[in-house]
Amino acid sequence: MPASSFCRVAAVLFFVLVGLASGLAYLVQTLVLPAADVPLAMAWGLAFGLVFAAVDHLRTPERYRAMLPDLVPWPDFVIAFTGLCEIAGAVGLLLPPTRLLAGWMLALYFACVFPANIRNAVAGLAVDGLPGARLYYWVRLPFQPLIIWWSLFAGGATGWPFAA
């Protein structure tokens, strides 16, 4: 599979990719560490997914232009900036001194892109490399709070619902 096709699949299946990468990170931890760290495994998984999403933002910005309302100035800059934010968030999650800040900033980032996801569901979206079915965008909406929580949990901002 060519790299560009793999990036498209990763962008479409972001949540599956993050979950699988987190599971793999957890498995690796159980093999090499005395005790596995669930938030750290989730941080690695989210970082992996974010890097693939960032590459897609930077390599195929035209896919994301249709998601932005006309009132957003400099759409190409905004798309590139979001890709760079995803990379910064991924790196931040992997560095212990910045993990908490990265978790908070990624939660804010995912909250800020939520209106674009709602717009995609309501208006429908026909973009090369993304599903054309309107149902896909509606089904995706409930996962946005999950990825916000995932960012906070992986960053160490919350232990809910696992903390006593």
Disulfide bonds with the S-S distance in Angstrom:
none
